[in-house]
Amino acid sequence: MARGLPDSGITSALYASQVVDPSYTANMLWGFSPIDSQGRVLYLDTFNNGLGGFRLYNQGAGLIPAIVDPVVDTSFAAYSPPYAVKLNPGTVSNDRSFMAREMFAGRATRLGLEAGVWMNDVCGNFRITIDYKPIGGNPYQAILQYTRPNFQIWTPSGFQTISTMSIPGATGFNIQVKFVGDWSTGKYVRAFIADQSFDLSSYSIAASVSSLTGFLTSNFLALSYGVGTTSVFLGYYLLTKDEA
């Protein structure tokens, strides 16, 4: 019997609706639902309180990531209003703009990283990464990246293409992307690109040189492909553990 309810049992009048996992209600109030709602939230940021949770970096002609408002910068629409992060990698090939979240994760081994991204046919390439050495385990670096027009994962054999996407022009759209990896087995589990699910269980995660036990770094990176590259807009950033 649930606490606070009559001993005679639950009546239908006591409930108007049900939520499978109440922890996700808060996420949905930000204007989006996680792509598969698997795993427990380790860190969520919709950037409405600044970028204090991240270290910010740039390389070459790329710019430091910055909070932007789509009402002011009309070249995109925020995934989770009112703000997003603008990552401008510049127009020199392989220059970059990126942001990293550092934390002690301890023994967690089955992790997911998800992002809501605004993209069009001229935006920069981008990638999401988890670099981690769990307590009692081996260090691995898992990456899901978009390198026009392919989505790829990072393996011991290099990047492997799992999907090719045709971008419908300069109008642009928001897209959710996610990968899940298992740091106890050194294997990927699955990936989501929009509403498409990919079984990645046959792919190994590439080894990392990380030496700090229990320490996890996750990041979002925008990468220039050269002349014509425009900014990538990150709408939300969700790190999860205990993934199914």
PECORSUL-V556705 format. One record per pair of residues at least 12 apart in sequence whose C-alpha atoms are under 7 Angstrom apart, sorted by sequence separation. I is the first residue (numbers start at 1). J is the second residue. D is the distance in Angstrom with one decimal. If there is no record, write none. Layout:
# PECORSUL-V556705
{{I J D} {I J D}}
This chain:
# PECORSUL-V556705
{{130 142 5.3} {142 154 6.1} {151 163 5.2} {179 191 4.2} {188 200 5.4} {189 201 4.8} {69 82 6.4} {70 83 7.0} {129 142 5.6} {130 143 6.7} {150 163 5.8} {151 164 6.1} {178 191 5.4} {179 192 6.4} {188 201 5.4} {69 83 5.0} {129 143 4.5} {150 164 4.4} {178 192 5.0} {187 201 6.3} {68 83 5.8} {69 84 6.7} {128 143 5.7} {129 144 6.6} {149 164 5.6} {150 165 6.2} {177 192 5.4} {178 193 6.7} {188 203 5.8} {67 83 6.6} {68 84 5.6} {127 143 6.7} {128 144 5.5} {149 165 5.5} {177 193 4.7} {187 203 6.0} {188 204 6.0} {50 67 6.9} {67 84 5.8} {68 85 5.9} {127 144 5.6} {128 145 6.3} {149 166 6.7} {176 193 6.2} {177 194 6.0} {187 204 4.3} {188 205 6.1} {67 85 4.6} {68 86 6.3} {127 145 3.9} {176 194 5.0} {186 204 5.8} {187 205 5.3} {66 85 5.4} {67 86 6.2} {126 145 5.7} {127 146 6.1} {175 194 5.5} {186 205 5.4} {65 85 6.4} {66 86 5.4} {126 146 5.3} {65 86 5.6} {66 87 6.9} {125 146 5.5} {65 87 4.8} {125 147 5.2} {125 148 6.5} {63 87 7.0} {63 88 5.5} {109 134 6.7} {62 88 5.8} {63 89 6.1} {108 134 6.7} {62 89 3.9} {107 134 5.1} {61 89 6.8} {62 90 4.7} {106 134 5.7} {107 135 5.2} {61 90 5.3} {106 135 5.7} {61 92 6.8} {65 97 6.2} {62 95 5.6} {64 97 5.9} {65 98 6.5} {46 80 6.4} {61 95 6.1} {62 96 4.9} {63 97 5.7} {65 99 7.0} {48 83 6.0} {60 95 5.3} {62 97 5.2} {144 179 6.6} {47 83 6.4} {59 95 5.5} {47 84 6.2} {59 96 5.2} {79 116 6.3} {58 96 5.7} {59 97 6.5} {58 97 4.4} {57 97 6.1} {58 98 6.1} {57 98 5.3} {56 98 6.2} {57 99 6.0} {76 118 6.7} {56 99 4.6} {140 183 6.9} {55 99 5.6} {56 100 6.6} {54 99 6.0} {55 100 5.2} {54 100 5.3} {55 101 6.5} {121 167 5.5} {140 186 6.9} {54 101 4.9} {120 167 6.3} {137 184 6.5} {32 80 6.5} {53 101 6.6} {121 169 5.3} {122 170 7.0} {155 203 6.9} {156 204 6.9} {31 80 5.4} {120 169 6.3} {121 170 5.4} {155 204 5.7} {156 205 6.6} {30 80 6.0} {120 170 5.3} {155 205 5.0} {156 206 4.5} {120 171 6.5} {154 205 6.7} {155 206 4.5} {156 207 7.0} {120 172 4.1} {154 206 6.3} {119 172 5.4} {120 173 6.5} {118 172 6.9} {119 173 5.7} {118 173 5.6} {119 174 6.4} {118 174 4.3} {117 174 5.5} {118 175 6.4} {116 174 6.7} {117 175 5.3} {116 175 5.7} {117 176 6.3} {116 176 4.5} {115 176 5.7} {116 177 6.6} {115 177 5.5} {114 177 5.6} {115 178 6.5} {142 205 5.6} {114 178 4.1} {141 205 6.5} {142 206 6.6} {113 178 5.5} {114 179 6.8} {140 205 6.2} {141 206 5.6} {112 178 6.9} {113 179 5.8} {140 206 5.7} {141 207 5.9} {112 179 5.6} {113 180 6.7} {140 207 4.4} {141 208 5.1} {112 180 4.2} {139 207 6.1} {140 208 4.5} {111 180 5.6} {112 181 6.4} {139 208 5.1} {111 181 5.6} {139 209 6.8} {110 181 5.8} {111 182 6.5} {139 210 6.0} {110 182 4.4} {109 182 5.6} {110 183 6.1} {109 183 4.6} {109 184 5.6} {131 208 6.9} {133 210 6.5} {132 210 6.8} {135 213 5.5} {133 212 6.8} {134 213 5.9} {135 214 5.1} {133 213 5.4} {134 214 4.5} {133 214 5.5} {133 215 6.1} {132 215 6.0} {133 216 6.8} {132 216 4.4} {131 216 5.9} {132 217 6.3} {131 217 5.2} {130 217 5.9} {131 218 6.2} {130 218 4.4} {129 218 5.3} {130 219 6.8} {129 219 5.3} {128 219 5.7} {129 220 6.7} {128 220 4.7} {127 220 5.8} {128 221 6.6} {127 221 5.3} {79 174 6.3} {126 221 5.4} {127 222 6.7} {126 222 4.3} {125 222 5.7} {126 223 5.7} {124 222 6.0} {125 223 5.0} {124 223 5.6} {125 224 6.4} {124 224 5.3} {125 225 6.9} {124 225 6.5} {124 229 5.3} {122 228 6.7} {123 229 5.7} {124 230 5.7} {107 214 6.6} {122 229 5.8} {123 230 4.6} {124 231 6.0} {106 214 4.2} {122 230 5.9} {123 231 5.5} {124 232 5.9} {105 214 5.5} {106 215 6.9} {123 232 5.7} {104 214 5.6} {105 215 6.0} {104 215 4.6} {105 216 6.0} {103 215 6.1} {104 216 5.9} {103 216 5.5} {119 232 6.4} {102 216 5.9} {103 217 6.6} {118 232 6.5} {102 217 4.6} {118 233 5.1} {101 217 5.7} {102 218 6.6} {117 233 5.8} {118 234 6.5} {100 217 6.7} {101 218 5.3} {117 234 4.8} {100 218 5.7} {101 219 6.0} {116 234 6.0} {117 235 5.6} {100 219 4.1} {116 235 5.0} {99 219 5.6} {100 220 6.6} {116 236 5.2} {99 220 5.6} {115 236 5.5} {116 237 6.9} {98 220 5.7} {99 221 6.5} {115 237 4.8} {98 221 4.2} {114 237 6.0} {115 238 6.3} {97 221 6.0} {98 222 6.0} {114 238 5.0} {96 221 7.0} {97 222 5.3} {113 238 5.8} {114 239 6.4} {96 222 5.6} {97 223 6.8} {113 239 4.7} {96 223 4.6} {112 239 5.8} {113 240 6.4} {95 223 6.0} {96 224 6.1} {112 240 5.0} {94 223 5.8} {95 224 5.4} {111 240 5.6} {112 241 6.3} {94 224 5.1} {111 241 4.4} {93 224 5.0} {94 225 6.2} {110 241 5.7} {111 242 6.4} {112 243 6.8} {92 224 6.2} {93 225 4.6} {110 242 5.3} {111 243 6.0} {89 222 5.9} {91 224 5.9} {93 226 4.0} {108 241 6.6} {110 243 5.5} {89 223 5.5} {90 224 6.0} {92 226 4.6} {87 222 6.1} {89 224 5.2} {91 226 4.6} {92 227 6.5} {91 227 4.7} {91 228 6.3} {91 229 5.4} {90 229 6.6} {35 176 6.7} {88 230 6.6} {89 231 6.7} {88 231 4.3} {87 231 5.5} {88 232 6.4} {86 231 6.5} {87 232 5.2} {86 232 6.1} {87 233 6.2} {86 233 4.7} {85 233 5.5} {86 234 6.6} {84 233 6.3} {85 234 5.0} {84 234 5.6} {85 235 6.6} {84 235 4.8} {80 235 5.7} {79 235 4.6} {80 236 6.7} {78 235 5.7} {46 235 6.3} {46 236 4.5} {45 236 5.7} {46 237 6.6} {45 237 5.3} {44 237 5.8} {45 238 6.6} {44 238 4.5} {43 238 5.8} {44 239 6.4} {43 239 5.0} {42 239 5.4} {43 240 6.8} {41 239 6.3} {42 240 4.8} {41 240 4.6} {42 241 6.2} {40 240 5.3} {41 241 6.6} {39 240 5.5} {40 241 5.3} {39 241 5.3} {40 242 6.1} {39 242 5.1} {39 243 3.9} {38 243 5.7} {39 244 6.3} {38 244 6.1}}
